[in-house]
């Protein structure tokens, strides 16, 4: 499934966590490694630029973290990122440069590349959000299937057994997700694609596409 490969989805220059992707083919393969990677990287960060703010929590000194935000380690928050009131980062989270983690947004076991916005009432779990991606207000990743079976990534012609019970969504670079959309387990949205508001998305959305959800589901190529 060529479109879903790390090399097609992400610009690894746009994350402090580029090393975690070494030797991997698909982005979800790194989800089990996030915790150990943070514990390895955190102590090596320049103390002039990053402050240790609790057990296994490293926050860039240029980041703005509101006093009402709740952060549980292990976690790294990179430079010039804003963590707004009542955000909940509950561990195993790498948040890139110039990101916004907004009011009542919850993160768990995630990598956010640089310039990612999850600014209003978002849940992002067991997911990777690529450079300059954005989730509209109320949009979430659903990371466990209702029948608790293992997640499979599907496009029209191919399926990949991930072997994972928890798998939210993989968003490529410059993905836009409309307000109040649900990204079902195993969703992969390839770069430069847009999701209409109020969509229920599953499977693979090709690069440079628009996912329309109304009376039916339609995926059209951008012009």
Helices and strands as residue ranges (DSSP letters): G 2-4, H 6-9, G 12-14, G 18-21, G 27-33, H 34-42, E 50-52, E 57-60, E 64-65, E 70-72, E 75-77, E 82-83, E 88-90, E 93-95, E 100-103, E 106-112, E 117-120, E 123-129, E 134-135, E 140-141, E 151-154, E 159-164, E 169-171, E 176-177, E 182-183, E 187-189, E 194-195, E 200-201, E 204-205, E 209-213, E 217-221
